Amino acid sequence: MSDTIEKIKCLIIGSGPAGYTAAIYAARANMNPVLYQGMQPGGQLTTTNEVENFPGYVDGVTGPEMMVQLQEQAKRFGADIRDGWATKVDFSGDIHKVWINDSIELHCETVIISTGASAKYLGLPSEQHYLNMGGGVSACAVCDGFFYRNQEVVIVGAGDSACEEAHYLSKLCKKVTMLVRSEKFRASKIMEERVRKTENIEILMNHDTLEVVGDNQVVHAIKALNKTTGEVIEIPATGFFVAIGHKPNTDIFKDYITLDETGYIINTPGTSNTNVPGVFVAGDAADHVYRQAITAAGTGCMAALDAERYLASKE
Ligand SMILES: Cc1cc2nc3c(=O)[nH]c(=O)nc-3n(C[C@H](O)[C@H](O)[C@H](O)COP(=O)(O)OP(=O)(O)OC[C@H]3O[C@@H](n4cnc5c(N)ncnc54)[C@H](O)[C@@H]3O)c2cc1C
């Protein structure tokens, strides 16, 4: 553990749109924010080539470029951006303790958690190949559905989010094939009914995804196993959407912060407050509904303003 303890007024954990927006607001409010970037500097958007729905970018922008700009904007106002990740916290006292890389000990008056969430994937080598190529695999229909307008796509998943994303895609795509691994949906009846009633959604129950098929650059089809008959089918598709859930990056907070059953941080509605005074949350770490860069940025702003008001109330 560390020999020296650093005192920090406002610590921001995470460098996605939520963290950087919080840093911009906190720096401009003279809160001297220190931001630790974590293992994925720039967050989830650094894994995508095209962001077309963030307001202000008329011609779109690549994810990495946008995140560099957000970082530069935060630095311009004096935010202290650092490498390293939070490995342990102790939020039991008035001063919130955070350890970086298991060594540096920070004593913080306020903490903004903006550690995001990670989409779950099937883990097939072909899925990972096309995901990394940016050629037809996505975990976000709202982000990427537009690129598959009038095309045929496949979506895998059986929960409410999968049904919602399939329905969203059905408005853009010629045909959506939904692969459900078991004989039952996990989604609510109403969501299941909605996809069942949508003409251009074909549901294949009891099917496993075997392979994402393509020409090495882009996706052409999805190979699936009908577990009832043993037949292997190939479904023509240019896009493969994975909607099997997300994992919020919140494990280190679980002993102090109230989480829901899937690990999302529970905030007081309409605020960024967690159950611990002085600890705030922004972005996907608390959002299993919208999961967009603009909503993450919006809640980053809220967290910085809430932290600023908290500090003012203690003066
Ligand atoms: C492939 C892809 C494409 C997308 N496209 C779009 C799009 O076009 N438009 C759109 O609006 N949204 C898009 N999204 C969704 C968008 O990226 C997220 O909603 C947004 O990034 C969430 O921002 P965030 O700041 O909450 O967290 P994230 O972007 O997830 O960032 C989390 C940050 O926390 C850090 N971190 C995690 N744990 C720790 C720790 N212990 N200590 C320190 N740091 C830590 C990580 O290193 C990372 O920097 C896309 C997502 C993906 C995966």
The ligand as an SDF file (V2000), in Angstrom:
LIG
                    3D

 53 58  0  0  0  0  0  0  0  0999 V2000
  -19.2790   -0.7020  -30.4530 C   0  0  0  0  0  0  0  0  0  0  0  0
  -20.0970    0.3930  -29.7920 C   0  0  0  0  0  0  0  0  0  0  0  0
  -20.6160    1.4070  -30.5660 C   0  0  0  0  0  0  0  0  0  0  0  0
  -21.3500    2.4140  -29.9710 C   0  0  0  0  0  0  0  0  0  0  0  0
  -21.8360    3.4120  -30.7590 N   0  0  0  0  0  0  0  0  0  0  0  0
  -22.5140    4.4320  -30.1950 C   0  0  0  0  0  0  0  0  0  0  0  0
  -22.9970    5.5010  -31.0000 C   0  0  0  0  0  0  0  0  0  0  0  0
  -22.8140    5.5200  -32.2210 O   0  0  0  0  0  0  0  0  0  0  0  0
  -23.6670    6.5040  -30.3690 N   0  0  0  0  0  0  0  0  0  0  0  0
  -23.9070    6.4890  -29.0100 C   0  0  0  0  0  0  0  0  0  0  0  0
  -24.5020    7.4320  -28.5010 O   0  0  0  0  0  0  0  0  0  0  0  0
  -23.4800    5.4830  -28.2400 N   0  0  0  0  0  0  0  0  0  0  0  0
  -22.7890    4.4520  -28.7940 C   0  0  0  0  0  0  0  0  0  0  0  0
  -22.3610    3.4170  -28.0110 N   0  0  0  0  0  0  0  0  0  0  0  0
  -22.6780    3.4350  -26.5810 C   0  0  0  0  0  0  0  0  0  0  0  0
  -21.7130    4.3890  -25.8450 C   0  0  0  0  0  0  0  0  0  0  0  0
  -20.3950    4.0290  -26.1820 O   0  0  0  0  0  0  0  0  0  0  0  0
  -21.9130    4.2930  -24.3480 C   0  0  0  0  0  0  0  0  0  0  0  0
  -23.2600    4.5490  -24.0170 O   0  0  0  0  0  0  0  0  0  0  0  0
  -21.0290    5.3170  -23.6350 C   0  0  0  0  0  0  0  0  0  0  0  0
  -19.6830    5.1470  -24.0040 O   0  0  0  0  0  0  0  0  0  0  0  0
  -21.1470    5.2010  -22.1230 C   0  0  0  0  0  0  0  0  0  0  0  0
  -20.2780    6.1360  -21.5810 O   0  0  0  0  0  0  0  0  0  0  0  0
  -19.7240    6.0140  -20.0890 P   0  0  0  0  0  0  0  0  0  0  0  0
  -18.9060    7.2260  -19.8890 O   0  0  0  0  0  0  0  0  0  0  0  0
  -20.8170    5.7350  -19.1500 O   0  0  0  0  0  0  0  0  0  0  0  0
  -18.8170    4.7120  -20.0510 O   0  0  0  0  0  0  0  0  0  0  0  0
  -17.7830    4.0060  -21.0130 P   0  0  0  0  0  0  0  0  0  0  0  0
  -17.6900    4.6150  -22.3330 O   0  0  0  0  0  0  0  0  0  0  0  0
  -18.1080    2.5620  -20.8930 O   0  0  0  0  0  0  0  0  0  0  0  0
  -16.3950    4.2740  -20.2620 O   0  0  0  0  0  0  0  0  0  0  0  0
  -16.1230    3.6760  -19.0410 C   0  0  0  0  0  0  0  0  0  0  0  0
  -14.7600    4.1520  -18.5890 C   0  0  0  0  0  0  0  0  0  0  0  0
  -14.5320    3.6980  -17.2590 O   0  0  0  0  0  0  0  0  0  0  0  0
  -13.2120    3.2080  -17.1540 C   0  0  0  0  0  0  0  0  0  0  0  0
  -13.1650    2.2940  -16.0260 N   0  0  0  0  0  0  0  0  0  0  0  0
  -13.8690    1.1510  -15.8130 C   0  0  0  0  0  0  0  0  0  0  0  0
  -13.5320    0.6070  -14.6280 N   0  0  0  0  0  0  0  0  0  0  0  0
  -12.6120    1.4490  -14.0730 C   0  0  0  0  0  0  0  0  0  0  0  0
  -11.8710    1.4470  -12.8630 C   0  0  0  0  0  0  0  0  0  0  0  0
  -12.0140    0.4800  -11.9650 N   0  0  0  0  0  0  0  0  0  0  0  0
  -11.0110    2.4690  -12.6360 N   0  0  0  0  0  0  0  0  0  0  0  0
  -10.8380    3.4690  -13.5430 C   0  0  0  0  0  0  0  0  0  0  0  0
  -11.5260    3.5290  -14.6950 N   0  0  0  0  0  0  0  0  0  0  0  0
  -12.3830    2.5260  -14.9560 C   0  0  0  0  0  0  0  0  0  0  0  0
  -12.9130    2.5890  -18.5080 C   0  0  0  0  0  0  0  0  0  0  0  0
  -11.5140    2.5160  -18.7230 O   0  0  0  0  0  0  0  0  0  0  0  0
  -13.5910    3.6090  -19.4140 C   0  0  0  0  0  0  0  0  0  0  0  0
  -12.7150    4.6650  -19.6810 O   0  0  0  0  0  0  0  0  0  0  0  0
  -21.6080    2.4030  -28.5850 C   0  0  0  0  0  0  0  0  0  0  0  0
  -21.0930    1.3610  -27.7940 C   0  0  0  0  0  0  0  0  0  0  0  0
  -20.3370    0.3630  -28.3810 C   0  0  0  0  0  0  0  0  0  0  0  0
  -19.7640   -0.7400  -27.5220 C   0  0  0  0  0  0  0  0  0  0  0  0
  1  2  1  0
  2  3  1  0
  2 52  2  0
  3  4  2  0
  4  5  1  0
  4 50  1  0
  5  6  2  0
  6  7  1  0
  6 13  1  0
  7  8  2  0
  7  9  1  0
  9 10  1  0
 10 11  2  0
 10 12  1  0
 12 13  2  0
 13 14  1  0
 14 15  1  0
 14 50  1  0
 15 16  1  0
 16 17  1  0
 16 18  1  0
 18 19  1  0
 18 20  1  0
 20 21  1  0
 20 22  1  0
 22 23  1  0
 23 24  1  0
 24 25  2  0
 24 26  1  0
 24 27  1  0
 27 28  1  0
 28 29  2  0
 28 30  1  0
 28 31  1  0
 31 32  1  0
 32 33  1  0
 33 34  1  0
 33 48  1  0
 34 35  1  0
 35 36  1  0
 35 46  1  0
 36 37  1  0
 36 45  1  0
 37 38  2  0
 38 39  1  0
 39 40  1  0
 39 45  2  0
 40 41  1  0
 40 42  2  0
 42 43  1  0
 43 44  2  0
 44 45  1  0
 46 47  1  0
 46 48  1  0
 48 49  1  0
 50 51  2  0
 51 52  1  0
 52 53  1  0
M  END
$$$$
